Amino acid sequence: MAKRGGFPGGGMPGNMANLMKQAQKMQRQMEEQAKELETKEFTATAGGGAVEVTVSGKKQILKLQLDEEVVDPDDIEMLEDLIIAAVNEALDKVDEESAGAMSKLTGGMGMPGMF
């Protein structure tokens, strides 16, 4: 009868080395995906296109366009709300792209604490 808790045949150390290689490969792929994401741009609109925001994969605003009709000095609050909505939607697109890329790398397996 085999002892409990041991590694019969010494097979586990080889599997552990293989697992470490796979983890290193996944880490390199994740770094490549992150660099690729940083080069992408994500655009969103609000107010039927009256406000358009473009952000980078680094979550920095690159461009903000406003239609003249939305610039009403008597209703600054509406313009602020539209800008916030467009920025948040663009940032959500970055997060979705990032999550999708990571899901492809991890094969959809949950990796709590890593992302």
Buried (B, 14 or more C-beta within 10 A) or exposed (E): EEEEEEEEEEEEEEEEEEEEEEEEEBEEBBEEBBEEBEEBEBBBBBBEEBBBBBBBBEBEBEEEEBEEEBEEEEEEEEBEBBBEBBBEBBBEBBEEBBEEBBEEBBEEEEEEEEE
